[in-house]
Amino acid sequence: MALTPDSLITERFRPNPLQLKALEKLELKTLESLLRYFPARYGTAGLAKKIGELKAGEEAIIYAQVLKSETKKAWRKKIPMAEAMVKDESGQIKIIWFHQAYLAKRAPAGVSAYFRGRVAERAGKLYLANPEITSQAITSDNKLAAGDSLFINGDNTDQVPVPVYPETRSLSSGWFHHHLKTLLEEKIHEQIIDPIPAELLKKYHLPTLATALVWVHAPRRRADAEAARKRFAFEEIFFIQLSRLRDRQEYHAHGAAKIEVATEKLSQFLSRFPFKLTGAQTRAIDEILQDFRRGEPMTRLLEGDVGSGKTAVAAATAYAVVQAGFEVGYMAPTEILARQHFENFIEFFKGLNTQVGLITGSGCYKFPAKVDRRGYTDISRTQLLKWVANGEIPILIGTHALISARGGSASGGHTVKWKNLAYVIIDEQHRFGTSQRGKLVQKNSNQAPHLLSMTATPIPRTLALTIYGDLDLSLLDELPAGRKEIITQIVPASEAERQKVYEAIRQELAAGRQVYVICPRINEPDPEKINALLVKSAKAEAKRLAEKIFPEFKIALVHSKLPARGGSASGGKPSKEEVMSEFARGAAHILVATSVVEVGVNVPNATSIIIEGAERFGLAQLHQLRGRVFRSSHQAYCYLFTETKSETSIKRLKALSQAKNGFELAELDLALRGAGLLTGERQWGISDLGMEAIKNINLVAAARTSAQAIIAIDPDFTKHPAIAKVLATRTRTLHFE
């Protein structure tokens, strides 16, 4: 039976059980998926070295004759392997191929070959580990000569790019090199239909799929490798855009409430705020209100730095919806945040005849209370759901369960039914896919609510254009008047420097302020793990600070292993909610925590934060943690304690200390390390190659424009079956922040 790109890898090759497991983990099943496993980087072939010149730890190329070769199993773990002894005029060296016993057949005694791999050392003796083999002649000047191999070119061979693939314990770069060479020689790649339309390839000077696969795995010049990478990067961004735009189109096909805003009433509502809106807040509110008037569902992202006033925008637009006779759902990622939003909305809606509900796993609440019209009261779940269903409570705040088909734990198994849900606000939710969107559509009217997703995570513009290609974007790029920039200081590993910070903290505490101390881990590390010993634990640090540094102040401890609620009230450990509440009301002066407070309670009186082992956190996470003390007009301080000597880590921390806001930080980090390291590429479902492409605004814009053009003329892809096939195999999950 003839092989095709859809044939399983096991139909052509015979990977051992460990390799099969590794392939499965990498999601490599078919020959096409293997062809789309790209090199992580390219080395250069350069000159072949003499065996006598080799040094442990280096990547090297030798040209040698095989004296003997054999297959065997490792003595302890019984790993199948091949061994060979090779020689040149300067000496001999052993070659070992772990998990690749079949390679002994490719290097029989008497054969001269070119070997490229890492020089390792065992018991004082050097050996070459898992080298690639190329049967090539060597010219008189000791350079590789031209041959038939797709992977070697005779012209200027010291500059031939050498693909280096991401390795696992069972799959070496050489394994991929050998098997991909076979697939290319058997022309499997030529059977794959190119999903990118020919006119786009021509317009953007991109190679065809077949050519690009040869160039990425077997480049004869570095320019070829770069052209191939550009093509695959364009392809990835192009299909992400198509997927996002298609989902936007499907959601927008539903009707939505056409909300006419009572402008005068809204102005009166805004005049009640104890602060003046920034220009950015006013602009964002106007953009959302314009969307409401269109009669099709809004899908908008509100991106704003920590403290930029996203909640005020949410409250103002929610008020407009309620005044028009509709309902609002406000989703938060945690129960603590849901309660915080509930309390914020109480401040915004005090004195008005608007009821606000809160539904959580620990209870249900309603504002205003019957007796105290400026406070709230707890009510039964059944009663709350009844009032939501008949429209008496037009604003309901909770976790994602408040709009799920079944309320789950947050609704006690009862279905949350709405009278006329027209607006859903999603706060800091990392995933809100098309399946969740579908649950929002009202079956009786086929109407979908307007969606506003909010994030404080700094995202580079090009990344936002890609992952949020289906959303309109509103930016809060101004901070409220009177807000001072955080003073961020990098504190090196020195007891003297540490004591200076403690003295500054003591002065803040004496002035009545509060402090966060963030540690990377909860418990003391395993003493067997040397590297882990450098990492401070929250428990040990809380004890040390209480006994030796700040004995005169109350110190609280919170971490992810504490129960979310209940806690000491039921005779157990204090819950996260209890500890956070204690700190929020000022009963504790210092809160020692893990990154559980990254998105946490609003404590305006907290003005300083110490982050231990700062190099161990991502930049976006550090920025979120720093935002905990950016909640008032008081001067805020962030101290980054680090013991790192890494120049790269120091550069990153300096970027954090120098950036004026999250947007600037995102762009700095993109330039320093790539977007994936800022946000976590696995979170967005974008490959390393795609993340690199995001640095190129022109490429992202080209992919977006091309996707929009195709959606406009062929929304069902009937004229583009290759595109339809690719989209059908993609995971249709949208990432809302």
C-alpha positions as CSV (number, residue, x, y, z in Angstrom):
1,M,0.0,0.0,0.0
2,A,1.4,3.4,-1.1
3,L,2.3,5.8,1.7
4,T,0.6,9.2,1.9
5,P,1.2,12.2,4.2
6,D,-1.7,10.9,6.3
7,S,0.0,7.5,6.8
8,L,1.1,6.8,10.4
9,I,4.7,7.1,11.3
10,T,4.7,3.5,12.3
11,E,3.7,2.4,8.8
12,R,7.0,3.7,7.5
13,F,9.4,3.5,10.5
14,R,9.8,1.2,13.5
15,P,10.3,3.4,16.5
16,N,10.8,1.5,19.8
17,P,8.3,1.8,22.7
18,L,10.1,4.7,24.3
19,Q,10.3,6.6,21.0
20,L,6.6,5.8,20.4
21,K,5.8,7.3,23.8
22,A,7.9,10.4,23.0
23,L,6.3,10.8,19.6
24,E,2.8,10.6,21.2
25,K,3.7,13.2,23.7
26,L,4.9,15.5,20.9
27,E,1.6,14.8,19.1
28,L,3.5,13.4,16.1
29,K,1.3,10.6,14.6
30,T,1.4,11.0,10.8
31,L,4.1,11.5,8.3
32,E,2.9,15.0,7.6
33,S,3.0,15.8,11.3
34,L,6.6,14.6,11.3
35,L,7.4,16.8,8.3
36,R,6.0,19.7,10.3
37,Y,8.4,19.1,13.2
38,F,10.8,22.0,12.5
39,P,14.4,22.6,13.6
40,A,14.8,24.7,16.7
41,R,17.9,26.4,15.2
42,Y,20.6,25.9,12.6
43,G,24.3,25.3,13.2
44,T,27.0,25.6,10.6
45,A,28.8,22.6,9.2
46,G,32.2,24.2,9.1
47,L,35.5,22.3,8.9
48,A,35.8,18.7,10.0
49,K,37.9,18.3,13.1
50,K,40.6,15.7,13.9
51,I,39.7,13.2,16.6
52,G,42.8,14.2,18.5
53,E,41.4,17.8,18.7
54,L,38.1,17.0,20.3
55,K,37.1,18.4,23.7
56,A,34.3,17.3,26.0
57,G,31.1,19.3,25.7
58,E,31.5,20.7,22.2
59,E,29.5,20.1,19.1
60,A,31.9,18.6,16.5
61,I,32.2,17.2,13.0
62,I,34.7,14.4,12.2
63,Y,35.5,12.4,9.1
64,A,36.5,8.9,10.1
65,Q,36.6,5.3,9.1
66,V,34.5,2.7,11.0
67,L,36.7,0.0,12.6
68,K,33.8,-2.0,14.0
69,S,30.1,-1.5,14.9
70,E,27.6,-3.5,16.9
71,T,24.2,-3.4,18.5
72,K,23.8,-4.0,22.2
73,K,21.8,-3.1,25.3
74,A,22.9,-0.8,28.1
75,W,24.0,-2.9,31.1
76,R,21.7,-1.3,33.7
77,K,18.6,0.0,31.9
78,K,18.7,-2.4,28.9
79,I,18.4,0.5,26.5
80,P,18.9,-0.6,22.9
81,M,21.9,1.1,21.5
82,A,24.5,1.0,18.7
83,E,28.3,1.4,19.3
84,A,31.0,2.0,16.8
85,M,34.8,2.6,17.0
86,V,36.1,5.0,14.4
87,K,39.5,6.4,13.6
88,D,41.4,9.0,11.6
89,E,45.1,9.8,11.4
90,S,45.0,11.5,14.8
91,G,43.4,8.8,16.9
92,Q,40.3,6.8,17.7
93,I,37.0,7.5,19.4
94,K,33.9,5.5,20.4
95,I,30.5,6.5,19.0
96,I,27.3,5.6,20.9
97,W,23.8,5.9,19.6
98,F,21.3,5.5,22.5
99,H,17.8,4.2,21.5
100,Q,19.0,3.9,17.9
101,A,20.4,0.4,17.5
102,Y,19.5,0.4,13.8
103,L,22.2,2.9,13.1
104,A,24.8,0.2,13.4
105,K,23.7,-1.0,10.0
106,R,24.4,2.4,8.5
107,A,28.0,2.4,9.8
108,P,29.4,-1.0,9.0
109,A,33.2,-1.7,9.4
110,G,35.2,-0.3,6.6
111,V,32.9,2.6,5.7
112,S,34.3,6.2,5.9
113,A,31.6,8.8,6.9
114,Y,31.0,12.2,8.2
115,F,29.8,12.2,11.9
116,R,28.3,15.3,13.6
117,G,27.4,15.3,17.2
118,R,28.2,16.2,20.8
119,V,31.5,15.1,22.4
120,A,30.7,13.6,25.8
121,E,33.0,12.1,28.5
122,R,32.6,9.0,30.7
123,A,35.2,7.6,33.1
124,G,37.8,10.0,31.6
125,K,37.3,8.8,28.0
126,L,35.7,10.9,25.3
127,Y,32.9,9.5,23.0
128,L,30.6,11.0,20.4
129,A,26.9,10.9,21.5
130,N,24.1,10.3,19.0
131,P,25.9,11.8,16.0
132,E,24.3,12.3,12.6
133,I,25.8,10.3,9.8
134,T,26.4,11.6,6.2
135,S,28.2,9.4,3.8
136,Q,30.1,12.2,2.0
137,A,33.5,12.5,0.4
138,I,35.9,15.0,1.8
139,T,37.8,17.3,-0.5
140,S,41.5,17.9,-0.3
141,D,41.0,21.0,1.8
142,N,39.1,18.9,4.4
143,K,35.7,20.4,3.5
144,L,32.6,18.4,2.7
145,A,32.3,17.7,-1.0
146,A,29.0,18.0,-3.0
147,G,26.9,14.9,-3.0
148,D,23.4,13.6,-3.6
149,S,22.2,14.2,0.0
150,L,19.5,16.8,0.3
151,F,21.2,17.9,3.5
152,I,24.5,18.8,2.0
153,N,25.6,21.3,-0.6
154,G,29.1,21.6,-2.0
155,D,29.1,25.3,-2.5
156,N,30.6,27.1,0.5
157,T,30.0,24.1,2.8
158,D,31.4,25.8,5.8
159,Q,28.3,28.0,5.8
160,V,25.8,25.1,5.2
161,P,23.0,25.5,7.8
162,V,22.8,22.3,9.9
163,P,19.2,21.7,11.3
164,V,19.2,21.1,15.1
165,Y,15.9,19.7,16.3
166,P,14.3,19.9,19.8
167,E,15.3,16.6,21.5
168,T,13.7,14.3,24.1
169,R,15.4,11.5,26.0
170,S,14.4,9.0,23.4
171,L,14.4,11.1,20.2
172,S,17.7,12.8,19.3
173,S,18.2,15.5,16.7
174,G,19.9,12.9,14.6
175,W,16.8,10.7,14.8
176,F,14.7,13.4,13.3
177,H,17.4,14.3,10.8
178,H,17.6,10.7,9.5
179,H,13.9,10.1,9.3
180,L,13.0,13.4,7.7
181,K,15.8,12.9,5.1
182,T,14.1,9.6,4.2
183,L,10.6,11.2,3.8
184,L,12.0,14.0,1.6
185,E,13.9,11.5,-0.6
186,E,10.7,9.5,-1.0
187,K,8.9,12.7,-1.9
188,I,6.1,12.3,0.7
189,H,6.2,16.1,1.1
190,E,5.2,16.6,-2.6
191,Q,1.8,14.9,-2.0
192,I,0.6,17.5,0.6
193,I,-1.8,20.0,-0.8
194,D,-0.6,23.6,-0.1
195,P,-3.4,25.3,1.9
196,I,-2.1,28.8,1.2
197,P,-3.7,30.1,-2.1
198,A,-1.2,30.6,-4.9
199,E,-2.0,34.3,-5.2
200,L,-0.9,34.9,-1.6
201,L,2.4,32.9,-2.2
202,K,3.1,35.2,-5.2
203,K,2.0,38.4,-3.5
204,Y,4.3,37.9,-0.4
205,H,7.1,36.0,-2.2
206,L,6.6,32.8,-0.2
207,P,7.8,29.4,-1.3
208,T,5.3,26.6,-2.0
209,L,4.7,24.1,0.8
210,A,6.8,21.4,-0.9
211,T,9.8,23.8,-1.5
212,A,9.5,25.1,2.1
213,L,9.6,21.7,3.6
214,V,12.9,20.9,1.7
215,W,14.3,24.3,2.7
216,V,13.4,24.1,6.4
217,H,14.8,20.5,6.8
218,A,17.6,20.5,4.1
219,P,18.6,24.1,3.5
220,R,21.5,24.7,1.1
221,R,21.8,28.3,2.2
222,R,20.8,30.1,5.3
223,A,18.5,32.4,3.2
224,D,16.6,29.3,2.1
225,A,16.0,28.3,5.8
226,E,14.9,31.8,6.7
227,A,12.5,31.9,3.7
228,A,11.0,28.6,4.7
229,R,10.6,29.7,8.4
230,K,8.9,32.9,7.1
231,R,6.5,30.9,5.1
232,F,5.5,28.6,8.0
233,A,5.2,31.6,10.4
234,F,2.9,33.3,7.9
235,E,0.9,30.1,7.6
236,E,0.4,29.7,11.3
237,I,-0.6,33.4,11.9
238,F,-2.8,33.3,8.8
239,F,-4.8,30.2,10.1
240,I,-5.1,31.6,13.6
241,Q,-6.6,34.8,12.1
242,L,-9.0,32.7,9.9
243,S,-10.1,30.7,12.9
244,R,-10.7,33.8,15.0
245,L,-12.5,35.7,12.2
246,R,-14.7,32.7,11.4
247,D,-15.7,32.4,15.0
248,R,-16.4,36.1,15.2
249,Q,-18.6,35.7,12.1
250,E,-20.5,32.8,13.6
251,Y,-21.2,34.6,16.8
252,H,-22.1,37.8,15.0
253,A,-24.6,35.8,12.9
254,H,-26.9,35.8,16.0
255,G,-29.0,38.8,16.8
256,A,-28.3,40.9,19.9
257,A,-30.2,43.4,22.0
258,K,-30.1,46.9,20.5
259,I,-29.5,49.0,23.5
260,E,-30.4,52.6,23.4
261,V,-28.4,54.4,26.0
262,A,-30.1,57.1,28.2
263,T,-27.3,59.6,27.9
264,E,-28.5,62.0,30.5
265,K,-29.0,59.3,33.1
266,L,-25.5,57.8,32.4
267,S,-24.0,61.3,32.8
268,Q,-25.6,61.6,36.2
269,F,-24.4,58.1,37.2
270,L,-20.8,59.0,36.2
271,S,-21.0,62.3,38.1
272,R,-21.4,60.2,41.3
273,F,-17.9,58.7,41.0
274,P,-15.5,60.0,43.6
275,F,-12.9,60.6,40.8
276,K,-12.8,62.0,37.3
277,L,-12.7,59.5,34.4
278,T,-9.5,59.5,32.3
279,G,-9.7,60.3,28.6
280,A,-9.0,56.6,27.9
281,Q,-11.9,55.5,30.2
282,T,-14.3,57.9,28.5
283,R,-13.2,56.7,25.1
284,A,-13.6,53.0,26.0
285,I,-17.2,53.7,27.4
286,D,-18.1,55.4,24.2
287,E,-16.8,52.6,22.0
288,I,-18.8,50.0,24.0
289,L,-22.0,52.1,23.9
290,Q,-21.6,52.4,20.1
291,D,-21.4,48.6,19.9
292,F,-24.6,48.3,22.0
293,R,-26.6,50.4,19.5
294,R,-25.7,48.2,16.4
295,G,-28.0,45.3,17.1
296,E,-25.3,42.6,16.6
297,P,-23.3,41.1,19.5
298,M,-20.3,43.0,20.6
299,T,-17.0,41.1,21.1
300,R,-14.6,43.5,22.6
301,L,-11.4,43.3,24.7
302,L,-10.7,46.0,27.2
303,E,-7.0,46.0,27.9
304,G,-5.7,48.2,30.7
305,D,-2.8,48.3,33.1
306,V,-3.2,47.5,36.8
307,G,-5.1,50.4,38.3
308,S,-6.2,51.9,35.0
309,G,-9.9,51.8,35.9
310,K,-11.4,48.8,34.1
311,T,-14.0,48.2,36.8
312,A,-15.3,51.8,36.4
313,V,-15.8,51.2,32.7
314,A,-17.6,47.9,33.5
315,A,-19.9,49.6,36.0
316,A,-20.8,52.5,33.7
317,T,-21.7,50.2,30.8
318,A,-23.5,47.8,33.0
319,Y,-25.6,50.7,34.3
320,A,-26.5,51.7,30.7
321,V,-27.7,48.1,30.0
322,V,-29.8,47.9,33.2
323,Q,-31.4,51.3,32.4
324,A,-32.5,49.9,29.1
325,G,-34.3,47.0,30.8
326,F,-31.7,44.2,30.3
327,E,-29.6,42.0,32.6
328,V,-25.8,41.8,33.1
329,G,-23.6,38.9,34.1
330,Y,-20.1,39.6,35.5
331,M,-17.7,36.7,35.6
332,A,-14.5,36.7,37.8
333,P,-11.9,33.9,37.8
334,T,-12.0,33.4,41.6
335,E,-14.4,33.7,44.4
336,I,-12.3,36.3,46.2
337,L,-12.3,38.5,43.1
338,A,-16.0,38.0,42.6
339,R,-16.7,39.3,46.1
340,Q,-14.3,42.2,45.5
341,H,-16.2,43.2,42.3
342,F,-19.5,42.8,44.2
343,E,-18.3,45.3,46.9
344,N,-17.0,47.7,44.2
345,F,-20.4,47.6,42.4
346,I,-22.1,48.4,45.7
347,E,-20.0,51.6,46.0
348,F,-21.0,52.5,42.4
349,F,-24.7,51.7,42.8
350,K,-25.3,53.0,46.4
351,G,-28.5,55.1,46.6
352,L,-29.9,53.8,43.3
353,N,-32.8,51.5,42.8
354,T,-30.6,48.8,41.2
355,Q,-30.2,45.4,42.8
356,V,-26.9,43.5,42.5
357,G,-26.5,39.8,43.3
358,L,-23.4,37.7,44.2
359,I,-23.4,33.9,43.7
360,T,-20.5,31.9,45.1
361,G,-19.8,28.4,46.4
362,S,-19.9,29.7,50.0
363,G,-23.2,31.6,49.7
364,C,-25.4,34.1,47.9
365,Y,-25.8,37.8,48.6
366,K,-28.0,40.7,47.5
367,F,-27.6,44.4,47.5
368,P,-29.3,46.5,48.9
369,A,-30.5,44.8,52.0
370,K,-34.1,45.4,53.2
371,V,-33.1,47.0,56.5
372,D,-29.8,48.7,55.6
373,R,-30.2,50.1,52.1
374,R,-26.5,50.9,51.9
375,G,-25.4,47.3,52.8
376,Y,-26.0,43.8,51.5
377,T,-27.5,40.7,53.0
378,D,-27.2,36.9,52.5
379,I,-30.1,35.1,50.9
380,S,-30.8,31.6,49.9
381,R,-29.6,30.3,46.5
382,T,-33.1,29.4,45.5
383,Q,-34.4,32.9,46.2
384,L,-31.4,34.5,44.4
385,L,-32.0,32.4,41.3
386,K,-35.7,33.2,41.3
387,W,-35.0,36.9,41.4
388,V,-32.5,36.6,38.6
389,A,-34.9,34.6,36.5
390,N,-37.7,37.2,36.9
391,G,-35.4,40.2,36.3
392,E,-35.6,41.6,39.8
393,I,-31.8,41.3,40.2
394,P,-30.5,42.7,36.9
395,I,-26.8,42.4,37.8
396,L,-25.3,39.1,38.9
397,I,-21.7,38.6,39.8
398,G,-19.9,35.3,40.3
399,T,-17.5,32.8,38.7
400,H,-17.9,31.2,35.3
401,A,-20.6,29.0,36.7
402,L,-23.1,31.8,36.6
403,I,-23.6,31.4,32.8
404,S,-22.9,27.6,32.5
405,A,-25.6,25.3,31.3
406,R,-25.7,23.9,34.8
407,G,-24.6,26.0,37.7
408,G,-22.3,23.4,39.1
409,S,-20.9,23.9,42.5
410,A,-21.4,27.7,42.4
411,S,-25.2,27.3,42.0
412,G,-25.7,24.2,44.0
413,G,-26.7,22.2,40.9
414,H,-29.5,24.6,40.0
415,T,-29.6,26.1,36.5
416,V,-29.0,29.9,36.3
417,K,-31.8,31.2,34.2
418,W,-31.9,34.8,33.0
419,K,-34.9,36.9,32.0
420,N,-33.1,38.8,29.3
421,L,-29.3,38.6,29.5
422,A,-27.8,41.2,27.2
423,Y,-24.3,41.8,28.5
424,V,-21.5,39.6,29.9
425,I,-18.3,41.0,31.4
426,I,-15.4,38.5,31.7
427,D,-12.6,39.6,34.0
428,E,-9.2,38.0,33.7
429,Q,-10.5,34.7,32.2
430,H,-7.7,33.0,30.2
431,R,-10.0,30.8,28.2
432,F,-13.5,31.4,27.0
433,G,-14.1,29.3,23.9
434,T,-16.8,29.0,21.3
435,S,-18.5,26.3,23.3
436,Q,-19.0,28.7,26.2
437,R,-20.2,31.4,23.7
438,G,-22.8,29.0,22.4
439,K,-24.2,28.6,25.9
440,L,-24.9,32.3,26.1
441,V,-27.2,32.3,23.0
442,Q,-30.8,32.4,24.1
443,K,-32.5,29.4,22.5
444,N,-35.9,31.0,22.3
445,S,-34.8,34.2,20.5
446,N,-31.5,33.1,19.0
447,Q,-30.0,36.2,20.5
448,A,-26.5,36.5,22.0
449,P,-25.3,38.8,24.7
450,H,-22.7,41.5,24.1
451,L,-19.3,40.3,25.4
452,L,-16.6,42.5,27.1
453,S,-13.4,40.7,28.1
454,M,-11.0,42.5,30.4
455,T,-7.3,42.0,31.0
456,A,-4.5,43.6,32.9
457,T,-1.9,41.2,31.4
458,P,0.5,43.3,29.3
459,I,0.2,42.0,25.7
460,P,2.3,43.3,22.7
461,R,0.2,44.9,20.0
462,T,1.2,42.2,17.4
463,L,0.3,39.4,19.8
464,A,-3.1,41.0,20.6
465,L,-3.8,41.3,16.9
466,T,-3.1,37.6,16.6
467,I,-4.7,35.9,19.5
468,Y,-7.5,38.4,19.8
469,G,-8.1,38.6,16.0
470,D,-11.8,38.3,16.6
471,L,-12.1,41.0,19.1
472,D,-12.3,44.8,18.8
473,L,-9.7,46.4,21.1
474,S,-10.2,49.2,23.6
475,L,-7.1,50.4,25.4
476,L,-6.9,52.1,28.8
477,D,-3.4,53.7,28.4
478,E,-3.8,56.5,30.9
479,L,-3.7,56.3,34.7
480,P,-5.9,58.2,37.1
481,A,-4.8,61.7,38.1
482,G,-2.5,61.8,41.1
483,R,-1.3,58.2,40.7
484,K,2.5,58.1,41.2
485,E,4.8,55.7,39.3
486,I,6.0,52.7,41.3
487,I,9.7,52.9,42.3
488,T,11.1,49.5,41.4
489,Q,14.6,48.5,42.7
490,I,16.7,45.4,42.0
491,V,18.3,44.2,45.2
492,P,21.3,41.9,44.8
493,A,22.3,39.1,47.2
494,S,23.8,41.1,49.9
495,E,22.9,41.2,53.6
496,A,23.7,44.9,53.8
497,E,21.4,45.7,50.8
498,R,18.7,43.5,52.3
499,Q,18.9,45.4,55.6
500,K,18.5,48.7,53.8
501,V,15.3,47.5,52.3
502,Y,14.0,46.3,55.7
503,E,14.7,49.7,57.2
504,A,12.7,51.4,54.4
505,I,9.9,48.9,54.9
506,R,9.9,49.6,58.7
507,Q,9.4,53.3,58.0
508,E,6.4,52.5,55.7
509,L,4.9,50.3,58.4
510,A,5.5,53.0,61.1
511,A,3.6,55.4,58.8
512,G,0.6,53.0,58.9
513,R,1.1,51.4,55.5
514,Q,1.1,47.6,54.7
515,V,3.5,45.3,52.9
516,Y,3.5,42.2,50.7
517,V,6.3,39.7,50.7
518,I,6.2,37.2,47.9
519,C,8.1,33.9,47.9
520,P,8.4,31.4,45.0
521,R,7.5,28.3,47.1
522,I,5.3,27.3,50.0
523,N,7.5,24.9,52.0
524,E,11.1,24.5,52.7
525,P,12.9,22.8,49.7
526,D,14.3,19.3,49.6
527,P,17.8,19.5,51.1
528,E,19.0,17.0,48.4
529,K,18.2,19.5,45.7
530,I,21.0,22.1,45.8
531,N,19.4,24.6,43.4
532,A,16.2,24.6,45.3
533,L,17.9,25.6,48.5
534,L,18.4,29.1,47.1
535,V,14.6,29.6,46.9
536,K,12.9,31.1,49.9
537,S,9.7,29.4,51.1
538,A,6.7,31.4,52.3
539,K,6.3,29.5,55.5
540,A,10.0,29.8,56.6
541,E,10.1,33.5,55.5
542,A,7.0,34.4,57.5
543,K,8.5,32.8,60.6
544,R,11.9,34.5,60.1
545,L,10.3,37.9,59.5
546,A,8.1,37.5,62.6
547,E,10.9,36.4,64.9
548,K,14.0,38.3,63.7
549,I,13.1,41.2,61.5
550,F,9.6,42.7,62.3
551,P,8.6,41.1,65.7
552,E,6.6,44.3,66.5
553,F,4.3,43.9,63.5
554,K,1.5,41.3,62.8
555,I,2.4,39.0,59.9
556,A,-0.1,36.8,58.0
557,L,0.6,33.9,55.7
558,V,-1.4,32.9,52.6
559,H,-0.6,30.3,50.0
560,S,-2.4,28.0,47.5
561,K,-2.7,25.0,49.8
562,L,-4.9,26.9,52.3
563,P,-8.6,26.1,51.9
564,A,-10.4,28.7,49.7
565,R,-13.1,29.3,52.4
566,G,-14.4,27.9,55.6
567,G,-11.1,27.5,57.5
568,S,-10.9,28.6,61.1
569,A,-14.7,29.0,61.4
570,S,-15.0,25.3,61.0
571,G,-12.1,24.5,63.3
572,G,-9.4,24.1,60.6
573,K,-6.6,26.2,59.2
574,P,-7.6,29.8,58.3
575,S,-8.8,30.0,54.7
576,K,-7.3,32.1,51.9
577,E,-10.4,34.4,52.1
578,E,-10.0,34.9,55.8
579,V,-6.3,35.8,55.6
580,M,-6.9,38.1,52.7
581,S,-9.8,39.8,54.5
582,E,-7.7,40.2,57.6
583,F,-5.0,41.9,55.6
584,A,-7.5,44.0,53.6
585,R,-9.1,45.5,56.8
586,G,-5.6,46.3,58.3
587,A,-5.6,43.6,61.0
588,A,-2.2,42.3,59.6
589,H,0.6,44.6,58.6
590,I,2.7,42.2,56.4
591,L,1.2,39.5,54.1
592,V,3.7,36.8,53.2
593,A,2.4,34.9,50.2
594,T,3.1,32.9,47.1
595,S,1.9,34.3,43.8
596,V,-1.6,33.5,44.9
597,V,-2.0,37.3,45.3
598,E,-1.0,37.9,41.7
599,V,-4.7,38.6,41.0
600,G,-6.1,39.4,44.4
601,V,-7.8,41.7,46.8
602,N,-7.7,45.5,46.5
603,V,-5.7,46.9,49.4
604,P,-5.0,50.6,48.8
605,N,-3.1,50.9,52.0
606,A,-0.4,48.4,50.9
607,T,2.4,50.4,49.4
608,S,5.4,48.1,49.3
609,I,6.1,44.7,47.9
610,I,9.2,42.5,48.3
611,I,9.5,39.7,45.7
612,E,12.0,37.0,46.7
613,G,13.7,35.1,43.9
614,A,12.3,37.6,41.4
615,E,14.2,35.9,38.5
616,R,12.0,32.8,39.0
617,F,8.8,34.7,37.9
618,G,7.7,35.6,34.4
619,L,7.7,39.3,33.5
620,A,4.0,39.4,33.2
621,Q,3.6,37.8,36.6
622,L,6.0,40.2,38.2
623,H,4.1,43.1,36.7
624,Q,0.8,41.7,38.1
625,L,2.4,41.2,41.5
626,R,3.8,44.7,41.4
627,G,0.3,46.0,40.6
628,R,-0.8,44.9,44.1
629,V,0.7,48.1,45.5
630,F,-0.5,50.4,42.7
631,R,-3.9,51.1,44.2
632,S,-3.7,54.6,45.8
633,S,-2.1,58.0,45.5
634,H,0.6,57.1,48.0
635,Q,4.1,56.4,46.7
636,A,4.6,52.7,46.0
637,Y,7.7,50.6,46.1
638,C,8.7,47.3,44.6
639,Y,11.9,45.5,45.7
640,L,13.1,42.7,43.4
641,F,15.4,40.4,45.5
642,T,17.5,38.2,43.3
643,E,20.6,36.0,43.6
644,T,21.0,35.5,39.9
645,K,24.2,36.2,38.0
646,S,22.6,35.6,34.6
647,E,22.9,38.6,32.3
648,T,19.7,37.7,30.6
649,S,17.8,37.6,33.9
650,I,19.2,40.9,35.0
651,K,18.2,42.5,31.7
652,R,14.7,41.3,32.2
653,L,14.5,42.6,35.7
654,K,15.9,46.0,34.5
655,A,13.2,46.1,31.8
656,L,10.6,45.7,34.6
657,S,12.2,48.5,36.7
658,Q,12.5,50.9,33.7
659,A,9.1,50.3,31.9
660,K,6.6,53.0,32.7
661,N,3.6,50.7,32.1
662,G,2.6,47.2,31.1
663,F,2.3,48.1,27.4
664,E,5.9,49.3,27.3
665,L,7.0,46.3,29.3
666,A,5.4,43.9,26.9
667,E,7.2,45.4,23.9
668,L,10.5,45.4,25.8
669,D,10.1,41.8,26.7
670,L,9.1,40.9,23.2
671,A,12.4,42.4,22.0
672,L,14.4,40.7,24.7
673,R,13.0,37.2,24.7
674,G,10.0,36.8,22.4
675,A,6.3,37.0,23.2
676,G,6.1,33.3,24.2
677,L,8.2,33.9,27.3
678,L,6.2,36.8,28.4
679,T,2.8,35.2,28.2
680,G,3.6,31.5,27.9
681,E,3.2,30.3,24.4
682,R,1.4,27.1,25.4
683,Q,-1.3,29.3,26.9
684,W,-2.1,30.8,23.5
685,G,-1.5,27.6,21.4
686,I,1.1,29.3,19.3
687,S,4.4,27.6,18.4
688,D,7.8,29.1,19.1
689,L,8.1,29.9,15.3
690,G,4.8,31.7,15.4
691,M,5.9,33.6,18.5
692,E,9.0,34.7,16.7
693,A,6.9,35.9,13.8
694,I,4.8,38.1,16.1
695,K,7.9,40.4,16.4
696,N,7.2,41.3,12.7
697,I,4.2,43.6,12.6
698,N,4.3,43.6,8.8
699,L,3.9,39.8,8.7
700,V,1.1,39.8,11.2
701,A,-0.7,42.6,9.3
702,A,-0.3,40.7,6.0
703,A,-1.7,37.5,7.5
704,R,-4.6,39.4,9.1
705,T,-5.4,41.3,5.8
706,S,-5.3,38.1,3.8
707,A,-7.6,36.2,6.2
708,Q,-10.1,39.1,6.2
709,A,-10.1,39.1,2.4
710,I,-10.8,35.4,2.1
711,I,-13.5,35.5,4.8
712,A,-15.2,38.4,3.0
713,I,-15.5,36.6,-0.4
714,D,-15.7,32.9,0.7
715,P,-17.1,32.8,4.3
716,D,-17.8,29.0,4.1
717,F,-14.5,28.2,2.3
718,T,-16.3,26.4,-0.5
719,K,-13.7,27.8,-2.9
720,H,-10.8,27.0,-0.6
721,P,-11.2,23.3,0.4
722,A,-7.6,23.1,1.5
723,I,-8.2,25.9,4.0
724,A,-11.4,24.2,5.2
725,K,-9.5,21.0,5.8
726,V,-6.8,22.7,7.9
727,L,-9.4,24.6,10.0
728,A,-11.4,21.5,10.6
729,T,-8.4,19.9,12.3
730,R,-7.6,22.9,14.4
731,T,-8.7,23.1,18.0
732,R,-11.5,25.7,18.0
733,T,-10.8,27.3,21.3
734,L,-10.7,31.0,21.6
735,H,-8.5,32.6,24.2
736,F,-10.2,35.4,26.1
737,E,-8.2,37.2,28.7
